[in-house]
Amino acid sequence: MECGLGLTLISDQHKAIIEAVKDVFLNAEHKQFTRHIYANFIKKFRGLQSKNLFWAAAKSTSKQWFERHMEELKTNSKGAYDHLMKRNPITWSRAFFEVGRACDAFENGMSESFNSCIRTARRKPIISMLEDIRRFVMRRMFLMAKKSERFEHEVCPIIRKKLEDIKKKQREWHYEVTPSGNDIFEARSEKNAYVVKIREQTFTCRSWQLSSIPCVHTVAALGFINIKPETYVSNWFTKGVFKETYKHCIKPLKGSMHWPKTDDIKPLPPKERRMPGRPSVKRKRDPLEKEKKNKKEKKNKKVGTARKVTCQNCKETGHNIRSCTKEKKDPQPKVVRAKGRNKKEKSRSVSREGVE
């Protein structure tokens, strides 16, 4: 995916892709899909501490924080430290990512979401699959263009939501801001202190330079001089760039019966091969991935199946007497059972007496 001033690619450690990127995209920054590295790492080095230290090292935005977390991991397990250092941390830790690209992602969620959208299409023959993908992309381009017309602010809604969350965090931590000049500040929280340079848009922990979105310390410094953090968000996250991205559209095509005919051999469908068992539809998840459960299913498990409501006025189900607008019906007379035992019980007792 293209971000900021250059090209950023995220792959799944496939050797052929790594070599192809070097030849085709000479100036691209090539990252590795961090979740795949974690999946292989946690198989050998289990434990909550190893998990927390790995993700802390991956999310570290400065070299100092990365080395600190890796030293803790080395103290905990020398083998785990050596395993991760062999995986080239430059490609999976934010501490070594290039700045100025407006992209601090190390997980390829874009491809995963696209795969989930074409889950039905990819089971079809090649031409039908491509036609479904074309229509899906055509529809999405149209909807995103319409969505951009409803933007009320210059910054995109998702980025605005991130900034609101950062503002709340900044209020909770009570960062102490000390001015050094008109545009240089020191933001301190407990023992940690960071230098914020507003004009150069730089920050000691590199978080601002990586994502091009003001971090919590930068928001504290901007609040000290009464400047809205939205003014220092990268142009890549503005309404104008969003509209420019989706201003083009995919032209519709005629049906296959209108396509020009050729003398080439028609492609035959693949031989049907029925695998044992029911064919799976969902993506095969890694054992470490947590599958999101439906909220309704959770509700039914806790509360149980919903109780049917019967109206006491019209004797119908689905509503109660307060919202009923129908005429009142008299209740059905109750069946009066005769006193004594049932005929079945009497016949059983007679048969027993006959046997005896």
Summary of the structure (lengths in Angstrom):
residues: 356
radius of gyration: 31.9
end to end distance: 89.0
largest distance: 110.9
contacts: 816
relative contact order: 0.08
helix: 47%
strand: 10%
